Amino acid sequence: MQRARQWRWINSPGLMISLLAWAGSVLLVASALVHFHLWSTGYRHIPNIGPLFLLQAIAGIVLAVAVAVSRHVLVMLAGALFAVGTMAGLIISVEVGLFGFQDTFSAPYTTTSLIVEAAATVVLAAASFGAVARSRRSEPIRNG
């Protein structure tokens, strides 16, 4: 029984990593809310783009909950990659167009979206790398 408790403590993410994961979750929710707001105020009428905005909002909320609850390195890394993908979609849509739609950096919430998603990327990547570093420090030294 003692060994099981010790193992659980070693695998716990730690306070700093938990705080980063929760902050990343909040940022993912913020990004999702921006996309849901834009979808509900007009983007839903844009073919292909409208459903993608709604999908981003739903996936962002689901991923935020998964990050907050699990605080697992792969889930946090998935959150960071999701934020990068969302930023990439916006930049592609502005620079070359996406599915026949060309956006602009002067569109509502563009700057907010980029800032929130960049912050989510940094915070969740830091949490992921911190979790990996923590688990490596906790691994027992093996002889032979």
C-alpha positions as a Markdown table, in Angstrom:
| # | Residue | x | y | z |
|---|---|---|---|---|
| 1 | Met | 0.0 | 0.0 | 0.0 |
| 2 | Gln | 2.9 | 2.4 | 0.8 |
| 3 | Arg | 4.4 | 1.8 | -2.6 |
| 4 | Ala | 1.1 | 2.6 | -4.4 |
| 5 | Arg | 0.8 | 5.9 | -2.6 |
| 6 | Gln | 4.4 | 6.8 | -3.4 |
| 7 | Trp | 3.9 | 6.0 | -7.1 |
| 8 | Arg | 0.7 | 8.2 | -7.2 |
| 9 | Trp | 2.7 | 11.1 | -5.7 |
| 10 | Ile | 5.5 | 10.7 | -8.2 |
| 11 | Asn | 3.1 | 10.7 | -11.1 |
| 12 | Ser | 1.1 | 13.7 | -9.9 |
| 13 | Pro | 1.7 | 16.8 | -12.1 |
| 14 | Gly | 2.7 | 19.1 | -9.2 |
| 15 | Leu | 1.3 | 22.5 | -8.3 |
| 16 | Met | 3.1 | 24.6 | -11.0 |
| 17 | Ile | 2.2 | 22.2 | -13.8 |
| 18 | Ser | -1.4 | 22.0 | -12.5 |
| 19 | Leu | -1.6 | 25.8 | -12.5 |
| 20 | Leu | -0.2 | 26.1 | -16.0 |
| 21 | Ala | -2.6 | 23.4 | -17.2 |
| 22 | Trp | -5.6 | 25.2 | -15.6 |
| 23 | Ala | -4.4 | 28.5 | -17.1 |
| 24 | Gly | -4.1 | 26.9 | -20.5 |
| 25 | Ser | -7.6 | 25.5 | -20.1 |
| 26 | Val | -9.0 | 28.9 | -19.4 |
| 27 | Leu | -7.2 | 30.2 | -22.5 |
| 28 | Leu | -8.6 | 27.4 | -24.6 |
| 29 | Val | -12.1 | 28.3 | -23.3 |
| 30 | Ala | -11.5 | 31.9 | -24.2 |
| 31 | Ser | -10.5 | 31.0 | -27.7 |
| 32 | Ala | -13.6 | 28.8 | -28.0 |
| 33 | Leu | -15.9 | 31.5 | -26.8 |
| 34 | Val | -14.4 | 34.0 | -29.3 |
| 35 | His | -15.1 | 31.5 | -32.1 |
| 36 | Phe | -18.6 | 30.7 | -30.8 |
| 37 | His | -19.4 | 34.4 | -30.5 |
| 38 | Leu | -18.2 | 35.0 | -34.1 |
| 39 | Trp | -20.1 | 32.0 | -35.3 |
| 40 | Ser | -23.3 | 33.2 | -33.6 |
| 41 | Thr | -23.0 | 36.8 | -34.9 |
| 42 | Gly | -22.6 | 36.0 | -38.6 |
| 43 | Tyr | -19.8 | 33.5 | -39.4 |
| 44 | Arg | -22.3 | 30.7 | -39.3 |
| 45 | His | -23.6 | 31.9 | -42.7 |
| 46 | Ile | -20.2 | 31.5 | -44.4 |
| 47 | Pro | -20.1 | 28.2 | -46.2 |
| 48 | Asn | -17.5 | 25.8 | -44.8 |
| 49 | Ile | -16.0 | 28.4 | -42.5 |
| 50 | Gly | -19.2 | 28.6 | -40.3 |
| 51 | Pro | -19.2 | 25.0 | -39.3 |
| 52 | Leu | -15.5 | 25.1 | -38.7 |
| 53 | Phe | -16.0 | 28.0 | -36.2 |
| 54 | Leu | -18.6 | 26.0 | -34.4 |
| 55 | Leu | -16.4 | 22.9 | -34.4 |
| 56 | Gln | -13.5 | 24.9 | -33.1 |
| 57 | Ala | -15.7 | 26.2 | -30.2 |
| 58 | Ile | -16.9 | 22.8 | -29.3 |
| 59 | Ala | -13.5 | 21.1 | -29.6 |
| 60 | Gly | -11.9 | 23.9 | -27.6 |
| 61 | Ile | -14.3 | 23.4 | -24.7 |
| 62 | Val | -13.9 | 19.6 | -24.7 |
| 63 | Leu | -10.1 | 19.9 | -24.9 |
| 64 | Ala | -10.1 | 22.5 | -22.1 |
| 65 | Val | -12.0 | 20.2 | -19.8 |
| 66 | Ala | -9.8 | 17.3 | -20.7 |
| 67 | Val | -6.6 | 19.4 | -20.0 |
| 68 | Ala | -8.0 | 20.7 | -16.7 |
| 69 | Val | -9.2 | 17.3 | -15.4 |
| 70 | Ser | -6.3 | 15.1 | -16.6 |
| 71 | Arg | -3.3 | 17.4 | -16.6 |
| 72 | His | -1.7 | 14.6 | -18.7 |
| 73 | Val | 1.3 | 15.6 | -20.8 |
| 74 | Leu | -0.2 | 14.3 | -24.1 |
| 75 | Val | -3.5 | 16.1 | -23.5 |
| 76 | Met | -1.7 | 19.4 | -22.6 |
| 77 | Leu | 0.4 | 19.0 | -25.7 |
| 78 | Ala | -2.8 | 18.4 | -27.8 |
| 79 | Gly | -4.2 | 21.6 | -26.4 |
| 80 | Ala | -1.0 | 23.5 | -27.4 |
| 81 | Leu | -1.2 | 22.0 | -30.9 |
| 82 | Phe | -4.9 | 22.8 | -31.2 |
| 83 | Ala | -4.1 | 26.5 | -30.4 |
| 84 | Val | -1.4 | 26.5 | -33.0 |
| 85 | Gly | -3.8 | 25.0 | -35.5 |
| 86 | Thr | -6.4 | 27.6 | -34.8 |
| 87 | Met | -3.8 | 30.4 | -35.3 |
| 88 | Ala | -2.6 | 28.8 | -38.5 |
| 89 | Gly | -6.2 | 28.6 | -39.8 |
| 90 | Leu | -6.6 | 32.3 | -39.2 |
| 91 | Ile | -3.3 | 33.3 | -40.7 |
| 92 | Ile | -3.9 | 31.1 | -43.8 |
| 93 | Ser | -7.4 | 32.6 | -44.1 |
| 94 | Val | -6.0 | 36.1 | -44.1 |
| 95 | Glu | -2.9 | 35.5 | -46.2 |
| 96 | Val | -4.2 | 33.3 | -49.0 |
| 97 | Gly | -7.8 | 32.4 | -48.1 |
| 98 | Leu | -9.4 | 29.3 | -46.9 |
| 99 | Phe | -12.2 | 27.3 | -48.5 |
| 100 | Gly | -13.0 | 30.3 | -50.7 |
| 101 | Phe | -13.1 | 32.8 | -47.8 |
| 102 | Gln | -10.6 | 35.6 | -47.3 |
| 103 | Asp | -10.5 | 37.1 | -43.8 |
| 104 | Thr | -8.6 | 40.2 | -42.7 |
| 105 | Phe | -6.6 | 41.1 | -39.6 |
| 106 | Ser | -9.0 | 44.0 | -39.1 |
| 107 | Ala | -11.9 | 41.6 | -38.6 |
| 108 | Pro | -13.5 | 41.6 | -35.1 |
| 109 | Tyr | -11.6 | 39.7 | -32.4 |
| 110 | Thr | -8.7 | 38.7 | -34.8 |
| 111 | Thr | -6.0 | 40.2 | -32.5 |
| 112 | Thr | -7.7 | 38.9 | -29.4 |
| 113 | Ser | -7.9 | 35.4 | -30.9 |
| 114 | Leu | -4.2 | 35.5 | -31.9 |
| 115 | Ile | -3.1 | 36.7 | -28.5 |
| 116 | Val | -5.2 | 34.2 | -26.6 |
| 117 | Glu | -4.1 | 31.3 | -28.8 |
| 118 | Ala | -0.5 | 32.3 | -28.6 |
| 119 | Ala | -0.7 | 32.4 | -24.9 |
| 120 | Ala | -2.4 | 29.1 | -24.7 |
| 121 | Thr | 0.3 | 27.6 | -26.9 |
| 122 | Val | 3.1 | 28.9 | -24.7 |
| 123 | Val | 1.4 | 28.0 | -21.4 |
| 124 | Leu | 0.4 | 24.5 | -22.4 |
| 125 | Ala | 3.8 | 23.8 | -24.0 |
| 126 | Ala | 5.5 | 24.9 | -20.8 |
| 127 | Ala | 3.2 | 22.7 | -18.8 |
| 128 | Ser | 3.9 | 19.8 | -21.1 |
| 129 | Phe | 7.7 | 20.2 | -21.0 |
| 130 | Gly | 7.5 | 20.7 | -17.2 |
| 131 | Ala | 5.6 | 17.5 | -16.8 |
| 132 | Val | 8.1 | 15.6 | -18.9 |
| 133 | Ala | 11.0 | 17.1 | -16.9 |
| 134 | Arg | 9.3 | 16.3 | -13.6 |
| 135 | Ser | 8.7 | 12.7 | -14.6 |
| 136 | Arg | 12.3 | 12.3 | -15.7 |
| 137 | Arg | 13.5 | 13.6 | -12.3 |
| 138 | Ser | 11.2 | 11.2 | -10.5 |
| 139 | Glu | 12.3 | 8.1 | -12.4 |
| 140 | Pro | 14.4 | 5.7 | -10.3 |
| 141 | Ile | 18.0 | 5.2 | -11.2 |
| 142 | Arg | 18.5 | 1.7 | -12.7 |
| 143 | Asn | 21.8 | -0.2 | -12.5 |
| 144 | Gly | 22.8 | -2.5 | -15.4 |
